Amino acid sequence: MPYLGGEETVRELRRALSNPNVQSDQLRYRNTILKVIRAMSQGVDMSGLFSEMVKACATVDVVQKKLVYVFLCSYAALNPELSLLVINTLRKDCQDPNPMVRSLALRNMTNLRLPSLVEYVEQPLAAGLRDRAACVRRVAVLGWAKLHNLQASSEIDAAVVNELYSLLRDPDPVVMVNCLRALEEILKDEGGVAINKPITHHLLNRLKECDIWGQCQVLRVLQRYRPQSEDELFDILSLLDASLVSPHPPIMAATLSLFLSLCSGQPAVSLAALERVRGPLLAACGSGSREMRFTALCHIQLLLRSIPGLMGAHYKRFFCGYAEPAYIKQRKMQVLVELVNDENVAMLLDELKGYCTDVNAETAQAAITAIGRIGRSYSDRCLEILTGLLGLKQDHITSAVVQTMRDLVWVCPQCSDTVCFALEGCEETLQDSQGRQALLWLLGVYGERVSSAPYTLEVFIDGVRSEASLGVKMELLTATMRLFLCRPAETQDMLGRLLHYCIEEETDMCVRDQALLYYRLLHCGIEETRKVLQGRRSDPSLGVLIGRPAEPVSQWARSFNTLEPLRQGSIETESVSRGSPEHTMFDPKPNADLSNTLDCSRIEKVHSGKEDFVWMEECVRCPTIPRCSPQSLQAAMQLVNIQTLAFTPPQTLPWRVYLYTHTCLDDAPHSTLILGELLYTGEEPQKAEVHKDDKALKGFLSILTTVLHTLSSERA
Amino acid sequence: MISQIFILSSKGDHLIYKDFRGESGGDAVGVFYEKVTALTGDQPPVVMSHKGLHFVHVRQGGLYWVATTTADSSPFTIIEFLNRLSALVKDYCGSLSEKSVQMNFALIYELLDEAVDYGYIQTTSSDVLKNFIQTEAVSSRPFSLFDLSNVGLFGAETQQSKVAPSSAATRPIQSSREQGGKSEIFVDVIERMSVVIGSNGMLMKADVEGEIRVKCYLPNCSEMRIGLNEEFSIGKSQLRGYGAAVRVDEVSFHQMVRLDEFDSHRILRLCPSQGEQMVMQYQLSDDLPSAPPFRLFPTIERDSGGRLLMYLKLRCDLPPKSLSQELSSPDQSAELKPQSRAVVWKIPRFTGGMQLSALFKLEVPGLSSASLLEVGPVGLSFELPKLTATGLQIRFLRLSPVQPGPSQRWVRYVTHSDSYTIRI
């Protein structure tokens, strides 16, 4: 951030730097330079002082030299001509008897990052490779990589590459590792440094000499190696066994990565390796650094995908400490949910129950969601806790509990009695729209069992004028309609009022359209309405927690020890804690059941006379049927911004998916809404209805086809 | 591979910025600070991305230590390196704070220059680095009268001079060679307890994570031998000697520790390098040799006036060290923190065998019987000096060759509460 008085400072410093009195006094000169660097790292633009600093570079004082180089490397790109002046000093320093000065000069020569200087740098670099001192060789080796990246077009001399290969046998381990790094960069186009049997064995033998950073690098490069025989493979594995249980998490992770890539053909060995790293990973979970804890937790989640029971006996290690930050607590709860079994469920629920009253609202909600997840397998115990929490009458807790109950009922319909009983009276504490939507959905679907349902809805309908949330209004409409079907006498009057308000006074088009739809639907007769509105109440196929199939290791092995698992989770936690209905994997999608399916076809009938609506039928051949789960199809579609409205249950014929998407073309005056139906009867035609935009339709179809092809090829 | 490293203060001031590869734009610092301050409570902050730029950061000493990197780099390596870097800065500058980083920025640039080249970590060993680092650390410790109090009248040895001042270990490692500072070595046994005690007083979980750290200010020390308790045993099967064994579940050692005498005599041999290093790490789960140090006997009820009454009785089960017990210590304080909805009860000293009780009366609007369920848990944070939960002791500490001149060896034990939770 530029700060005021920057120019004044620059002027003053320039005067001081060119003052001969200052220049002759070693200490004053150094202090002035210090001031320049300080201002520079605070963000003040100091490039104006470049020529003065170039002069300051010619000194015997090493500290001053280092400081000046920091400056020069930052601003060299702005002053290519003046930088030429530095080269002379640097080249002279490369001859200095002191190896420290030599390495310093060589490093900064290559750090200037000026293509025009390359010709002056090559000779000292070549000499540097043969220097007596290891510290100079270290710098020179990496210097070639820098040079290569500076001028990617120019070929690095084959002789240099050969020399780098021979330096892999350098007695200094850092030089060896740097050679690997440099060759990786220089030979990037050819796939990196050649990893053949002699090089691999040489690197493995010298692994112990390297420090942890060097070991990580070597282990990473070795991932490309493919052993020629099984004996060789097992020799390598037993050599690396000690690193697998290393107390340093970076080495442990790098070794496991290598194990997984070496044993990709032998799942049993990979699984054994996972068992072996359990100890070190658990130790990393208890590390003093919270960032390290978090990293270890994320990777444990990966491991659990393949061996769900891996940490079962150690569940207590994932209990949250009270001073831990919320993101670690939430991650630990996600792990705890995975570890639940018959022995520990009582302890675990007891612990989770303690987190439900956490001061941090997000943590409390995550704990409640976690209990809901466990409830899929142990519903009685969990419901007892959840109903107990309703008694607290806390706004955010009640909201989370109601949402969790909605999700639970969708998966385990046998819970509905308890849930219906618990719902009484919780509308008073609900404040946020997510919670109220969940409550309305429950009241609509199970209205006949909740005695006070009409009264609760009436309160909502009386307050609909002041209602701000769109979602709540839509949900209210559906819930009232559903309740009307089972308890017409009590509901008729308020339904009339609600429809009247929504059609006559409501400004939002979505709500109005929905209300109109219901109004017309009622005209069609009660049986028709019932067929549309009474969709499924639950989907037990959405997965019971226990007995979830173990994924093969290869599914996630590539992302192990990368930033991927740490980022992935951030999306997951977000949706879990907010319990948003868009959550792809487990949420019931209350809005997306049958009613909406009919919704679009009705609208189409209503508007079919109008000009701006185009109905088309397109057939796209698809090689195989996407016989994947609806969830993965939905997730894949969402990646390309196609939303699924609804789908029929798997294994039914004809199988249908309803899709929609918006186009946002820059040149189009307004966006186009595409509604689509994906139909599978035996041969695979696809239909799409469009709003007069051929280009958009073509784009849509091509994207859709690509997604389907990708999915079916994954299956194959 | 690391593209840039920067250090920011908690307010977002740029303290250190170094670009190793010159690949990404210069605005990374601003982008990072914007992102990190915009996070909501439930988003994990450790890794953040922005247009192909990946930020990994740790927080140490109230500062952000940030590295930008590519998506496929190892998070373990980068986080470990950032932690190690902050430890190095602490070693070289004496302490870790915004002020010390600001005062020693030249030194830190020098460190970074030697530790990382072109985004590749070269070395973080203080033994190697000390040959290259030329800049002197500027100590930020203000002059204090307490430093004088250690000097007895006419230079006589006082009782106090036998105890190292608490600040003795927070000094830059290199000042010794200039000021002829004391050649000292500190061996710290630090244990962190995480305990959960159920509402019925049952111990539900007890974990101890321990470590032995050596902080060395000796100019030349070729070998050091640390003797642990003879009856120290690892794992469940292995029991040694008679009587109370000191048992841990798992142990790991720094790679420089030689263990040839460990099996027979429980002696660790190592050549400490200057600065701080972790010699040994160990952990113990669920099987503490002694009772947990603190017990709480709570009573929570509602009084007739609708107030919440919390009667807490806290007992320390450690062996009494001294006879003088102040039963109602005047230094205690209690405070209600409305923001975190907690009552904070501070007890400055708590001797073994002592028992303290407190009665808190809270006015809670809309108190119902269900609200009582919301009370708790109680979290204790404490520091127990001169004590280890596992019972690990250091028998002796020998340096060879025998140090010329006066050298001092300090052994310190401390147990921290990582998380000590008591359910109500």
Contacts between the chains, C-beta under 8 A, distances in Angstrom:
chain1	res1	chain2	res2	distance
A	1	B	14	7.6
A	1	B	30	7.8
A	34	B	106	5.9
A	37	B	105	7.1
A	37	B	106	6.5
A	37	B	109	7.3
A	38	B	105	6.2
A	41	B	14	6.1
A	41	B	15	7.0
A	41	B	16	6.1
A	41	B	17	5.7
A	41	B	105	6.1
A	41	B	109	8.0
A	42	B	13	7.4
A	42	B	14	5.9
A	43	B	14	5.4
A	62	B	134	5.2
A	63	B	106	7.6
A	63	B	134	4.8
A	63	B	135	5.5
A	66	B	106	7.9
A	66	B	109	7.6
A	66	B	110	5.7
A	66	B	113	7.1
A	66	B	134	7.1
A	66	B	135	7.8
A	67	B	106	6.0
A	67	B	109	7.8
A	70	B	109	5.3
A	70	B	113	7.5
A	74	B	19	7.8
A	77	B	22	7.9
A	100	B	131	7.6
A	100	B	132	6.2
A	107	B	113	7.5
A	107	B	117	6.5
A	113	B	22	5.2
A	135	B	132	7.7
A	138	B	117	7.4
A	138	B	122	6.6
A	139	B	117	6.6
A	142	B	117	5.3
A	142	B	118	4.9
A	142	B	120	6.7
A	145	B	118	6.4
A	146	B	118	5.7
A	149	B	21	8.0
A	174	B	122	6.1
A	174	B	123	6.7
A	178	B	117	7.9
A	178	B	120	6.9
A	178	B	122	7.8
A	181	B	118	8.0
A	181	B	120	5.2
A	211	B	123	6.4
A	211	B	124	7.6
A	211	B	125	6.5
A	212	B	80	7.5
A	213	B	77	7.0
A	213	B	81	7.2
A	213	B	120	7.9
A	213	B	121	4.0
A	213	B	122	7.6
A	213	B	123	7.6
A	213	B	124	7.3
A	216	B	74	6.5
A	216	B	77	5.3
A	217	B	120	7.5
A	220	B	74	7.6
A	246	B	252	7.9
A	247	B	252	3.3
A	247	B	253	7.3
A	247	B	254	7.8
A	247	B	281	6.0
A	248	B	80	7.0
A	249	B	76	4.6
A	249	B	80	6.3
A	250	B	74	6.2
A	250	B	76	4.3
A	250	B	77	4.2
A	250	B	80	5.0
A	252	B	76	7.6
A	253	B	74	6.0
A	253	B	76	4.4
A	253	B	77	7.8
A	254	B	74	6.4
A	254	B	76	7.7
A	254	B	77	7.5
A	279	B	250	6.1
A	283	B	209	8.0
A	283	B	250	7.0
A	283	B	252	7.3
A	283	B	281	7.2
A	283	B	283	6.4
A	284	B	76	7.8
A	286	B	194	7.9
A	286	B	207	7.0
A	286	B	209	4.9
A	286	B	283	6.7
A	288	B	192	7.3
A	288	B	209	7.9
A	289	B	58	6.4
A	289	B	79	6.9
A	289	B	83	5.2
A	290	B	59	8.0
A	291	B	46	5.0
A	291	B	57	7.6
A	291	B	58	4.5
A	291	B	59	7.7
A	291	B	79	4.9
A	291	B	82	7.8
A	291	B	83	7.6
A	292	B	76	7.6
A	292	B	79	5.4
A	292	B	80	7.0
A	292	B	83	7.1
A	294	B	44	6.2
A	294	B	46	5.3
A	295	B	46	7.0
A	295	B	75	4.8
A	295	B	76	5.9
A	295	B	79	5.8
A	298	B	75	8.0
A	314	B	285	8.0
A	316	B	204	7.8
A	316	B	205	4.5
A	316	B	207	7.4
A	316	B	285	7.3
A	316	B	286	7.2
A	317	B	207	7.0
A	317	B	285	7.4
A	319	B	194	7.8
A	319	B	196	6.1
A	319	B	205	5.9
A	320	B	419	7.7
A	321	B	194	5.6
A	321	B	418	5.9
A	321	B	419	2.8
A	321	B	421	7.6
A	322	B	377	7.1
A	322	B	379	4.0
A	322	B	419	5.5
A	322	B	421	5.6
A	323	B	379	7.1
A	323	B	381	7.1
A	323	B	418	7.9
A	323	B	419	6.2
A	324	B	419	7.2
A	326	B	41	5.3
A	326	B	42	5.7
A	327	B	42	6.6
A	327	B	43	6.8
A	327	B	44	3.8
A	327	B	45	6.8
A	327	B	46	7.9
A	328	B	44	8.0
A	330	B	42	6.1
A	331	B	44	7.1
A	347	B	204	7.2
A	350	B	198	7.7
A	351	B	196	7.5
A	351	B	204	8.0
A	354	B	376	7.9
A	354	B	377	5.8
A	354	B	421	7.9
A	354	B	423	6.3
A	357	B	373	7.4
A	357	B	374	4.8
A	357	B	376	7.9
A	359	B	340	5.3
A	359	B	341	5.2
A	359	B	342	7.1
A	360	B	41	6.3
A	361	B	41	7.9
A	362	B	40	7.8
A	362	B	41	4.9
A	362	B	42	3.9
A	363	B	42	7.7
A	366	B	42	7.1
A	388	B	373	7.3
A	391	B	370	4.1
A	391	B	373	7.4
A	392	B	370	5.4
A	392	B	371	7.0
A	392	B	373	6.5
A	392	B	374	5.7
A	393	B	368	7.1
A	393	B	370	6.7
A	394	B	374	7.5
A	561	B	74	4.7
A	561	B	75	7.3
A	561	B	76	6.6
A	562	B	71	6.3
A	562	B	72	4.8
A	562	B	73	7.0
A	562	B	74	7.0
A	562	B	75	7.3
A	563	B	47	5.2
A	563	B	49	8.0
A	563	B	54	5.6
A	563	B	56	7.1
A	563	B	69	7.6
A	563	B	71	5.3
A	563	B	72	7.6
A	563	B	73	6.8
A	563	B	75	5.6
A	564	B	71	6.9
A	566	B	44	7.1
A	566	B	46	6.0
A	566	B	47	4.3
A	566	B	75	5.6
A	567	B	47	5.4
A	567	B	49	6.5
A	569	B	44	6.5
A	570	B	43	5.7
A	570	B	44	5.4
A	570	B	47	7.8
A	573	B	42	6.0
A	573	B	43	7.2
A	573	B	44	6.9
A	574	B	42	7.0
A	574	B	43	6.7
A	577	B	42	5.0
